[in-house]
């Protein structure tokens, strides 16, 4: 079976420091060494934060959402309420496209 066909354990995940593992309810998602090293603990917290933040959206859409928000923010900061080369309908179309990508898991 291809790894693409395997679903990951559903969020919400949490770090169990006592057992050095990442859990989703009673399911162990990842088990580390006997005790967390500082780096393992930091990595576990980062992994859990990312998984939980992307709960319900396609994580591959995050870079596009960030780019669109950055572009919109730059335009607003510059006092221009238009994105160069885009009219309002184009902006709405791009926003809807990114939302659709995010919802497509």
Phi, psi and omega in degrees: 000135178291145177297335180295335183271354182266127179275145177280164177296133183297147174286161016266134179261160176214156178267125174257098184293325182296323182260000182054056181211165173251130183240156167230098187065235180268358181273129174276120180273312179218135175242129181265193179296184183311314177225151177296134162281167179301320181293317179298318179297314179299316179295318179299315179298318179296315178301311181297316178301316181293314179299313182293324179294330180266007180302122177091357177231164176280114183298338179291345179276345185302313179301320179294321178296317180297315180299317180295317178296320179296316178299313179297318179298315179300318180295317180293319179296327182281354181088358178265128180261020176231141175274126184310128179083359181239139170262177184302318180296324177295320178297313179298319179298316180294317178300313180297325178295317181291321177298316179297318178298319181294325181281343182274097182278000000 
